[in-house]
Amino acid sequence: MMFVDRRDAGRRLGLRLRFLHDHNVVVLGVPRGGVPVAYEVARALDAPLDLVVVRRLGVPGRPEIAFGAVGEHGVRVRNAAVARRYELTAAEMARIEHDELEALAEQVERLRAGRIRIPLLGRPVVIVDDGVSTGATARAACRIARLRGARRVAWAVPVIARDMVSALNTVANEVIRLETPVRLFAIGQWYRRYGYTSEHEVVELLRRNAAAFPWHTEVGADDPMLRSRSS
């Protein structure tokens, strides 16, 4: 199956996820490319849309290869096998993590644009990206949702490498996908149009969804991350 673009992939994925309609679910998109997919999933489920912001940690000189990821609230995930393969030192990894955490904080501020996070405590969550090849960002995103009190976490993508399904089943309650190739060399190969997703588009899609769910824009006192900041 070849997807026309991310919105097309999201509509198809939304049909696959219709069994979650009326389950008080929150959809979380992984910026930037995962958000157009997540927007269509949220429309299909009549659900609120929020972000789970993570950044890949690229190997020096090989940024397309991730040795881990960092996310909101200081979440860190490392792939020890990749680090050994490319002989990364602890100092190198720490420096890259520090730089990416700083960039992540700035990105969160830009993308949220003053919008408050939707509380996840006790609710089922669907995390959506446009594809998975190495799984580093997926593991970080699932960990963030768990820290924020999600009752169940489903990872949903149009395409994922086959060996990643079992790996992600250790951090998500279920992995929902449309295509599962044995090898996934590049996510963009599964899209006819796989262009750049701008931050402006991400903010606009969040705004459109929030207009339909204005009562979800207030942080509740039961948000674990809110309590941790105030304690």
N, C-alpha and C positions, 0 to 999 in steps of 0.2 A: 504494500500500500504506500503510495506516494502522496504526501500532503501538499496542498496548494501553497499554504502559508501557515503561520502560527494560529490565526483565527480559525481557519478550516480545521486544523488539528484539534483545537479546543472544542469546536462544535461536535466533532466525532467522539472525542473523549467524553464530553458531557453526556452524550447518548449512552455510552458504556456505563456511566456513573449514575444513571437515573434511579437506581435502586436506593440511593442515599437521599432522594427528595423527601422532604418532610421529616428529616432526622435532626433538625437544629444544627446543621453542619456549618462550619466556617471554612472557606476556601482561602488558602495561602498561596500566593504566587511568588516564585523565586525570581527576583529582578536580574537582568532586565527582560531577557527573552521569554521567561516563563510567564510573565504577567499577561500578555495577550492571550495565551492559551488558558490561563486561569480565569480570565475575565469571561470567556465563553463557557467554561465549566460552571462558574458561579451563576451565569444567566440560566443555564440548563437546570440547575438545582434550586433556583430562586433563593440563593444564599448570599450572605455578605462576603466581600472580598477584602483581604488584607495582605500584607507583605511578610515574608520571612527573609531577611537580608543576610546573605552569606557571600564570601569572596574566596575564590580559589587561591591556593598558594602554589605558584608556579615554580618549577625548577629553574635556577638561573641559566639563562641562555636557551632554555626550552620551555617558555611560558605556557605552551599548550599542554604540557605534562604537569599534572598536579601531584604534589606530595602531601596535600592536605587542604584544609579549608578553615576559615574563621567565620564566626557569626556574631550576631547581636548578643549582648550580655556576656561577652568574653568567651563564648564557646569556641573550642579548638579541636580539630580532628587532624590526625596525622596518619599517613600511610608509611609504616616503617619499611616495607619492602621497597617502595620507590626511593625513599631516603637512602637506603643502603645501596641500591643499584646505581644512584648518581653520586654516591659518596658525599652526601651533604653533612656538614658539621652542625653541631648543636647551635653554634654561634650564627651560622648562615640562616638556619631555620628560624631562630629567634628574631633576627633582624627583619626577615621577610614578614613574619607574623606581625611584628610591631608596625611596620609600614602599612600592611594591609588593614590592620585594626584601625589605624588612623584614617585611612581612606574610607573604610566602612562607616565610621562615625559620621563623616561628612556626607556620605551617600545617603545614609538613613535620614539625616536632616533634610536633604534636598527632596528625597522621594516622598517622605511623609508630609512635608510642607505644612507642618503644624497639626496634622491630623493624628488623633490619638489612636493607639492600637485597640483592636477589638479583643475583649477578654476571651480566653480560651478555656478557662477552668471548668472541668466537667463536661466539655463539649467534644464531639467528634470533629476531627480536622482532616481536610484533604489538602496535601501539599502538592503543587503542580509546577512542573518545569517543562521545557520544550524537548527534553531528552536527557538520557544518562549514559555516559561512557565509562567514567572512572568511579563515580559514586561518592567522592569526597564531599561535595556540596550537599548531596542528599543526606548523608549521615549527620552533618552539622545542622541542617534544617530540621530533621526529625528530633534531634536532641533539644533544639530550642523549643519546639512545640511541647515536648514533654516537660521541660523546665517551667513552661507557662501553664501547666496543669491540664493539657489536653487529655481527654478520657481515652480516645483511640486516635491513632495516626495512620492515615492511608497515604501512600506515595503514589501519585498518578502521573503518567507521562505517555505521550504518543509513541515513543520508541525508547527502548532500553536494551543494552547488551545482555545477552542471555545469562552470562555468569554473574551479572550484577543483581539479578532477581533474588537469588538465595542469599547474597550478601546483605541486601537491604531488608530482607525479612527478619534480620536480627535487630533492626532498629525501628521498623514499621510493623503495624499489625497486619497490613496487606500491601502488596504492590500490584497496582492496576495498570495495565498497558495495552496498547493496540498492536504494536509490532515488537518482536523479540528476536532480532537477528543474532546469529552465532557470534559474529564479529561486528563491532560498530566503530568504523574508522573515523567517521565524522558525522555528527548529528545533522549537519546541513545537507548531507546527501539524501536525506529522506524528505526534503522540502524542495518544491519547485522554486519558491521564493523564500530565501532565508536571509533577509537583509537585517540591517542594524535596527535594534529597538532603542529609541531615544528615551531619555529620562522624562521628557515632556509627555510622550505617549503613556508612560507608566503612570504619571501623576494624573493625566486626563482620564484614564480608564478607572483609576481609583475614585476619582471625583464622580464619574458617571454611576458607578456602583453605589457609592455612599448616598447619592441623591435618592436612591430607591430604598435605602436602609438607614435612615437618619437616627434611629434609636440605638444603633450599634456603635455609635461614635463616642460613647462615653465610657471611660474606664471604670469598672466596678471595683469595689474594695476587696473583692475576692481574687483579684489578679495576683498570683504569687510573686511576679516580678515587681509589681508595684509595692507589695509589702517588703520585699527585700531591699528596695531603694529607700524606704522610709524607716527601716529598722536600724 
